[in-house]
Amino acid sequence: MNRRTFLATSALGAAGLFSGCATAQPGGISPNSKLNHACIGVGNMGWADISNFRTHARTQIVALCDVDKSHLAKAAQEFPDARTYTDWREMLAKEGDRIDSVNVAVPDHNHAVIAVNAMRAGKHVYCQKPLCHEIAECRLMRDTAKKNRVVTQLGVQHSAGIGDRMAVAMCRSNALGTVEHVYLFSNRKGISRVEVTRPEKAEPAPANLDWDLWLGTAPYRPYAEKIYHPLLWRIWRDFGSGWIGDIGCHLHSSVWKGLGLTAPLSVMAEVQESWKNTPARYNDTWPLGAHITWVYPGNAKTDGKPLTVDWYDGFTGVSAVNLLPPPEIQALAKQVGLQRLPEEGSVVEGSEGWLLLPHTNAPRFVPKRPGAAARPAKPVLPPWPSHYHEFLNGCVEGRRTSADFAAVVPMVEAILLGNIAERVPDTTLTWDPADMRITNNEAANGFLRRSYRNGWELSGLA
């Protein structure tokens, strides 16, 4: 029995961490073996990923892949025994049974094509947020993971932190009373929050970059320096998913799990006016500021009433006041001893009080009733590995993870629906998840999937 046959047949039957996951469990590895891991994308976020994967005692980095040879050279210095590639397709073909798992840390438009082909080859997959570029890709990634019985994990690494885990526990308890509203906000100015338009002329790609491989599934466009690679691709519709695609999964994660949310009923977006009124930007890029509103079905946490979730990602200097959290939410900061509301975080409002969770920090409780307890009892949390080690433990032991594709796809779809709402602003879109269809706007349905560049088609979607 070779290594791959062993991996495919040695299902351990470990219990999944989420109800509703596929019943078939992935296989683990021999107690005396190490997990052979390959990294696809090793610069920027990819470097952060690889730096965490390398710390796992039963994992060894055996292959590296990046379309930018400068990134690849840096990684190769750290892992001199790892085999190197610039084309992930060549890597999968040549590595075969020599690798067990991969992580995908490349621009969003290439997530699905890489991850799906890796899973079809029997590889466990850790994929950076927002998982994929279109909702149709979400469904294919979920179904492919189930069919091939592989371990998967979405890169929401902060969900393993003590702050997010405390927030989940507090939301699941009765500390907040009946949940009434949720506010999510990311109002910092990141490196990709700039106004750009297509360059007027093409420039030669640098020798270290394979531009055709970087484009991958996206429509062809000429290279231009400091416009796409390495960091500005997020702002472009063809490549990225805007600010909500970058940060949305992080801020939704604890709220989604804590409140037991399911697919939304509707979504609507207000956007930066100057972006909306500038065709050269509106047709090519994402807005620099948006206010997205989802309405979710009611559940026991909301006493059966529909729940409104508001997302704000404007920032000072380019955004109208409606793209920033409302004053009453900003005022909560001073009640917990902060000078101002953090630039990133969430607020869950309940009948008994507000739960303020600054991103990557501990939650704070603000009671509504005078004389109420200053805060609920601190949750008792079991030990938990880092998000990266949870994935690798899952691969080694045959255990499903807390951000398994089957568990996170409904959340990711809600976030990508926010992207679609930005394309048709000021319009309420109603969502039918069973049919994967927006029921009241046929034009918006055209954004649920996309066409792939010739030679880069993704079977099952093309």
C-alpha positions in Angstrom: 0.0 0.0 0.0 1.6 3.3 -1.1 1.3 6.6 0.9 -1.6 8.0 -1.2 -3.6 4.7 -1.0 -3.1 4.7 2.8 -4.2 8.3 3.1 -7.3 7.7 1.0 -8.4 4.6 2.9 -7.4 5.2 6.5 -10.5 7.1 7.7 -10.4 7.5 11.5 -14.0 8.5 12.0 -13.2 11.4 14.2 -16.2 13.5 15.2 -16.7 16.8 13.2 -16.7 20.1 15.1 -19.7 21.3 13.2 -23.1 19.6 12.9 -24.2 19.2 9.3 -20.7 18.4 7.9 -20.3 15.5 5.6 -20.4 12.2 7.5 -17.5 10.6 5.6 -14.3 11.5 7.4 -10.9 12.2 5.8 -8.0 9.9 6.4 -5.1 10.6 8.7 -1.5 9.6 8.4 0.5 6.8 10.0 1.6 7.5 13.6 5.3 7.4 12.5 4.8 9.6 9.5 5.1 13.4 8.9 2.6 15.4 6.9 4.2 16.6 3.7 2.9 20.1 3.0 3.2 22.3 -0.1 2.8 26.1 -0.1 1.2 27.8 -3.1 1.9 31.5 -2.8 4.8 32.3 -0.4 4.9 36.1 -0.3 3.0 38.5 1.9 0.1 36.5 3.5 1.6 33.3 2.1 4.8 34.0 4.1 2.7 34.5 7.3 1.0 31.1 6.6 4.2 29.2 5.9 5.8 30.7 9.1 3.0 29.2 11.1 2.9 25.8 9.3 6.6 25.3 9.9 6.1 25.3 13.7 4.0 22.1 13.7 6.0 19.1 15.0 4.5 16.6 12.6 4.6 18.8 9.4 7.4 19.3 6.9 7.4 21.8 4.1 8.5 19.8 1.0 7.4 22.0 -1.9 7.1 25.7 -2.7 5.3 27.5 -5.5 5.0 31.2 -6.5 4.7 33.0 -9.8 7.1 35.7 -8.4 10.6 34.3 -8.3 11.8 36.9 -5.8 9.2 35.5 -3.3 10.2 32.0 -4.2 13.9 32.6 -3.7 13.3 34.0 -0.2 11.2 31.0 0.8 13.7 28.6 -0.7 16.5 30.1 1.5 14.4 29.2 4.5 13.5 25.7 3.2 16.5 24.6 1.1 15.3 21.0 0.9 11.9 22.0 -0.6 11.3 21.5 -4.3 10.4 24.8 -6.1 7.9 25.6 -8.8 6.4 28.7 -10.5 3.3 26.9 -11.9 1.0 25.2 -9.4 -0.3 22.9 -12.1 3.3 21.5 -12.7 3.7 21.2 -8.9 0.5 19.1 -8.5 1.4 16.9 -11.5 5.0 16.3 -10.4 4.6 16.0 -6.7 1.8 13.4 -6.9 1.9 11.2 -3.8 4.8 13.1 -2.3 2.6 15.8 -0.8 -0.5 15.4 1.5 -1.7 19.0 1.9 -1.4 22.5 0.4 -2.2 26.0 1.4 -3.5 28.6 -1.1 -2.3 32.2 -0.6 -2.7 33.9 -3.9 -5.1 36.6 -5.3 -8.7 35.7 -4.9 -9.5 35.0 -8.6 -7.2 32.0 -8.6 -8.3 30.4 -5.3 -11.0 28.1 -6.6 -9.1 26.7 -9.6 -6.1 25.8 -7.5 -8.0 24.5 -4.5 -10.5 22.4 -6.5 -7.7 20.8 -8.5 -5.7 20.1 -5.4 -8.7 18.5 -3.7 -9.4 16.4 -6.8 -5.9 15.2 -6.5 -6.6 14.1 -2.9 -4.8 17.0 -1.1 -6.0 18.6 2.1 -6.5 22.3 1.5 -6.1 25.4 3.7 -7.3 28.4 1.7 -7.1 32.1 2.4 -10.2 34.2 2.8 -12.6 35.0 1.3 -12.3 31.4 0.0 -13.2 32.2 -3.6 -14.2 35.0 -6.0 -17.8 34.0 -6.9 -20.7 32.2 -5.1 -20.8 29.4 -7.7 -17.1 28.7 -6.9 -18.1 28.3 -3.2 -20.6 25.6 -4.0 -18.0 23.7 -6.1 -15.3 23.9 -3.4 -17.7 22.7 -0.8 -18.9 19.8 -2.9 -15.4 18.9 -4.1 -14.1 18.7 -0.5 -17.0 16.4 0.5 -16.6 14.1 -2.5 -12.9 13.7 -2.0 -13.0 13.4 1.8 -10.3 15.9 2.4 -9.6 18.2 5.4 -10.2 21.8 4.7 -9.9 25.1 6.5 -10.7 28.8 5.6 -7.9 31.2 6.7 -9.8 33.0 9.5 -6.9 32.6 11.9 -8.1 35.1 14.5 -11.1 32.8 15.2 -8.8 30.6 17.2 -7.8 33.6 19.4 -9.1 34.0 22.9 -11.1 37.2 22.1 -13.1 35.6 19.3 -13.7 32.4 21.2 -14.9 34.4 24.3 -17.3 36.3 22.0 -18.7 33.1 20.5 -19.3 31.7 24.0 -20.9 34.9 25.2 -23.2 35.1 22.2 -24.2 31.5 22.7 -25.1 32.2 26.4 -28.0 34.2 27.5 -25.8 37.1 28.7 -27.1 39.5 26.0 -30.7 38.6 26.3 -32.6 38.7 23.0 -30.3 39.6 20.2 -31.6 42.7 18.3 -28.9 44.0 15.9 -25.3 43.4 14.8 -22.8 46.0 13.7 -19.5 45.1 11.9 -16.9 47.7 11.0 -13.5 48.0 9.4 -12.7 51.7 9.0 -9.0 51.7 8.7 -7.1 52.8 5.6 -5.2 49.8 4.3 -2.6 49.7 1.6 -5.2 48.7 -1.1 -7.6 51.5 -0.2 -6.6 53.8 -3.0 -8.3 55.3 -6.1 -7.0 53.7 -9.3 -8.0 53.4 -12.9 -6.6 51.3 -15.7 -3.2 52.5 -16.9 -3.1 54.0 -20.4 -0.2 52.0 -21.7 1.3 48.5 -21.1 4.6 47.9 -19.5 6.9 44.9 -19.7 6.5 42.5 -16.7 9.7 42.2 -14.6 11.8 39.2 -15.2 11.0 37.7 -11.8 7.2 37.6 -12.5 5.3 35.2 -14.7 2.5 37.6 -15.6 0.4 35.0 -17.5 0.4 32.7 -14.5 -0.4 35.5 -12.2 -3.5 36.4 -14.4 -4.6 32.8 -14.4 -8.4 32.6 -14.7 -8.9 36.4 -15.1 -9.4 38.2 -18.4 -6.1 39.2 -20.0 -4.8 42.7 -19.3 -1.3 44.1 -19.9 1.0 44.4 -16.9 1.5 47.7 -15.2 3.9 48.5 -12.4 2.5 49.2 -8.9 -1.1 48.7 -10.2 -1.8 45.1 -9.5 1.0 43.0 -8.1 1.9 42.5 -5.3 -0.7 44.2 -3.1 -3.2 46.4 -5.1 -5.0 43.5 -6.8 -7.7 43.6 -4.0 -9.2 46.8 -5.4 -9.8 45.3 -8.9 -13.0 43.4 -9.6 -11.3 40.9 -11.8 -8.8 39.9 -9.1 -10.0 40.8 -5.6 -13.2 41.1 -3.6 -12.7 44.5 -2.2 -12.3 45.4 1.5 -15.1 43.2 2.7 -13.4 40.3 0.9 -10.2 41.0 2.8 -11.7 41.6 6.3 -15.3 40.4 6.1 -14.7 36.8 7.0 -12.6 37.7 10.0 -15.3 40.0 11.5 -18.3 37.8 10.6 -16.8 34.6 12.0 -17.5 34.9 15.7 -20.9 36.5 15.2 -21.9 33.8 12.7 -20.9 30.9 15.0 -22.1 32.6 18.2 -25.6 33.4 16.9 -26.1 30.4 14.7 -26.7 32.4 11.5 -27.8 30.9 8.3 -28.2 32.2 4.7 -29.5 35.8 4.6 -33.0 36.8 3.3 -31.8 40.0 1.6 -28.8 42.3 1.2 -28.5 46.0 0.2 -25.5 48.3 -0.2 -24.8 52.0 0.0 -21.5 53.0 -1.6 -19.0 55.8 -1.9 -20.7 58.4 -4.2 -17.6 59.4 -6.1 -16.9 55.8 -7.0 -20.5 55.2 -8.1 -20.5 58.3 -10.3 -17.1 57.6 -12.0 -17.6 55.0 -14.7 -13.8 54.3 -15.1 -13.7 53.2 -11.5 -17.2 51.8 -11.0 -16.8 49.4 -14.0 -13.4 48.1 -12.9 -12.8 48.5 -9.1 -14.5 48.2 -5.8 -15.6 51.2 -3.8 -13.4 52.7 -1.0 -16.3 52.8 1.3 -19.6 50.9 1.7 -22.4 50.3 4.1 -23.9 46.8 3.5 -27.0 45.6 5.3 -28.1 41.9 5.5 -31.4 40.7 7.0 -31.1 37.2 8.4 -33.9 34.7 9.4 -34.8 34.8 13.0 -33.9 32.1 15.4 -33.9 31.3 19.1 -31.3 34.0 19.8 -33.5 36.7 18.2 -36.8 35.4 19.6 -37.8 34.4 16.1 -37.5 38.0 14.7 -35.4 38.7 11.6 -31.9 40.0 12.4 -30.3 43.0 10.8 -26.5 42.9 10.4 -24.8 46.2 9.2 -21.3 46.4 7.8 -19.4 49.7 7.6 -16.0 50.0 5.8 -15.7 53.7 5.1 -12.8 55.7 6.5 -12.1 59.3 7.2 -11.3 61.4 4.2 -13.3 59.6 1.5 -16.5 58.5 3.2 -19.8 60.0 4.0 -21.0 59.7 7.5 -23.4 56.9 6.5 -20.5 54.6 5.7 -19.2 54.8 9.3 -20.7 53.2 12.4 -23.6 55.3 13.8 -22.9 57.6 16.8 -24.6 55.4 19.4 -22.2 52.6 18.5 -19.2 54.9 18.5 -20.2 56.1 22.0 -20.0 52.6 23.4 -16.2 52.8 23.4 -16.1 55.4 26.2 -18.4 53.3 28.3 -15.7 50.6 28.4 -12.8 53.0 29.0 -11.6 53.4 25.4 -11.0 56.9 23.9 -12.8 56.0 20.7 -14.3 53.0 18.8 -11.6 50.7 17.4 -11.1 50.9 13.7 -12.1 47.2 13.3 -14.5 45.1 15.3 -18.1 44.1 16.0 -21.0 45.0 18.3 -23.8 42.6 19.1 -26.8 44.4 20.6 -29.1 42.5 22.9 -32.0 43.4 25.1 -29.7 43.2 28.1 -26.7 45.0 26.7 -24.0 45.4 24.0 -21.1 43.1 23.3 -18.1 45.1 21.9 -15.4 43.0 20.3 -12.4 44.9 19.1 -10.8 42.8 16.3 -8.0 40.5 17.8 -8.8 41.7 21.3 -11.0 40.7 24.2 -14.8 41.4 24.2 -16.3 44.1 26.4 -19.9 44.1 27.8 -22.0 47.3 28.2 -25.2 46.7 30.2 -28.4 48.5 29.2 -30.1 48.5 32.6 -28.9 50.7 35.4 -27.5 48.6 38.2 -27.0 45.5 36.1 -23.8 43.5 36.4 -20.8 45.2 34.8 -20.2 42.1 32.7 -21.3 38.5 32.4 -19.3 35.7 33.9 -16.1 35.1 32.0 -16.6 32.0 29.8 -14.5 28.9 30.6 -12.9 27.8 27.4 -11.2 24.6 26.6 -7.6 24.6 25.3 -7.4 25.2 21.6 -4.5 25.1 19.1 -3.7 27.9 16.7 -5.9 28.0 13.6 -2.9 26.7 11.5 -2.2 23.8 13.9 -5.9 22.9 14.0 -5.8 22.4 10.2 -2.6 20.4 10.4 -3.9 18.3 13.3 -6.9 17.6 11.3 -4.8 16.4 8.4 -2.7 14.2 10.7 -5.6 12.7 12.7 -8.4 12.7 10.1 -10.4 15.3 11.9 -12.6 18.0 10.4 -11.9 21.6 11.4 -13.8 24.5 12.9 -13.6 26.4 9.5 -14.3 23.4 7.3 -15.5 24.5 3.8 -18.9 22.9 4.5 -19.3 25.0 7.6 -18.1 28.3 6.3 -19.5 28.4 2.7 -22.9 29.9 3.8 -21.0 32.7 5.6 -18.7 33.3 2.6 -21.7 33.4 0.3 -23.3 36.1 2.4 -20.1 38.2 2.2 -19.9 37.7 -1.6 -23.5 38.7 -1.8 -22.3 42.0 -0.2 -20.0 42.3 -3.2 -22.9 41.8 -5.6 -24.9 44.4 -3.7 -22.1 46.9 -4.2 -22.4 46.4 -8.0 -26.1 47.3 -7.9 -26.1 49.9 -5.0 -29.2 51.2 -3.3 -31.2 48.1 -4.3 -32.5 45.4 -1.9 -31.7 42.0 -3.3 -33.6 39.0 -2.1 -31.7 35.7 -1.9 -32.8 32.1 -2.5 -29.9 29.9 -1.3 -31.6 26.6 -2.3 -31.7 27.7 -6.0 -28.6 29.9 -5.6 -30.5 32.8 -7.1 -31.3 36.4 -6.5 -35.1 36.4 -7.0 -35.8 40.1 -7.8 -32.9 41.3 -10.0 -31.8 39.2 -13.0 -28.9 41.5 -13.8 -27.4 40.8 -10.3 -27.7 37.1 -11.0 -25.0 37.5 -13.6 -22.5 38.1 -10.8 -23.0 34.7 -9.2 -20.5 33.2 -11.6 -18.0 34.3 -14.2 -16.3 33.3 -17.4 -12.7 31.9 -17.3 -9.9 32.8 -19.6 -9.3 30.3 -22.4 -7.0 27.6 -21.1 -7.9 28.3 -17.5 -11.4 26.9 -17.3 -12.6 25.2 -14.1 -14.4 22.0 -14.9 -17.7 21.9 -13.2 -18.3 25.6 -13.8 -16.9 26.5 -17.2 
